[in-house]
Amino acid sequence: MTYSLRIADMPISERPRERLLAMGARHLSTAELIAILLGTGQGKGKLSAMGLGQYILQQLSQHKRDPLDVLRDICPEELIEIPGIGPAKATTIVAAVELGKRTFQFRPNARAVIDNPAAGAAALSHDLMWQKQERFAVILLDVKNSLISTKVVTIGIATETLIHPRETFRDAIRQGATKLIIAHNHPSGEVEPSHEDLILTEQFLQAAQLLNIPILDHLILGNGNYNSLRDTTDLWDKFPQDC
């Protein structure tokens, strides 16, 4: 794709807005999503909106971090330092980033039903999703999978946290929960479980069998993504939960 070409001059099937309508936002590149926010490029035949979107990502990559990681915490003044970005474009991008963060940080209503991994991740995203320290949290549910409460049980250092099942089950018993979802975050953004994560999950599943308070899942959250250990491991086959 030629980034000096105006979007209006592109074939309709290649224009970001049309691609979003036809395929959904998930299928667009980051540069295309930024181009939609920008609307126009630099003008005077320099860079199209697509080219400017790509240029922004190149500039952000100079921070030696993933450009999206930089963009998540950027301020308008930093964007304005990029040639071709004025106050209007900078504030549009920052507003879009903030809106995206707020949708992830939405707290479900009391008694909301948490019956799938996505709902569990959403319930804990405010507490876990982009935290710089590792945190361990729990979702307490009633017999119908309705939300009783969420709680951050421990806050560890940047790479690890210490947790024992007894603290978690103590809260469950106090609040009358009959089911739990446990979760923690990986500050690195990588959501694959470590060996320690698997061992911890086994400990919780064994305790759940003894106390007859089932663990529905163990979720790992990070940088807008999540992983369900119930869906991706065989631990629930080894330690069945009476759900």
C-alpha angles and dihedrals in degrees: 000000000000111000094199090060114101114243089235089059095051122098108269092244091059099048112110097229093048091046090052092051093047101040108017130253093276091070096054123096119243090252090055092051091051090047090057089053093047095049092190137034130229095294128224091078095291110117129351121225087264092050091047091050090053091046091053090054091049091052093048091050088065087076086073090239133098106285091232090054089054093044092053093067101027123127127216092252091059092050092048088060088067110090111252095026117107131175094278095053093040094052091046091055094045091048091052092049091049092049090052091051092050093053089055091046094051111131115219119238119263111278092019111157113249103194105143139039094256091056090048092050090049091051091055102033093099091055101036117015104088103010117140093217126057112258132187118210140172136213113214115209137183127228091281093050090254116152116258097171146312125233138184102226100185139007114206136183121286095281108028147020133202119226136161123200093234094071091052097046091045089062091045092054093045092053096041095245117166098188136030141201114199123201144170137181133237109218089205090065092237108129101190111115120251123222088259091052090056093048091049090050091052090052091052094046091051091049090047090056092052095047095038091231104125123222106221096191148337111229127196115202131192141150097345096319137091140192128211111215090196089060097041105038136049094230093111089056090054094044107029116203121214096231 
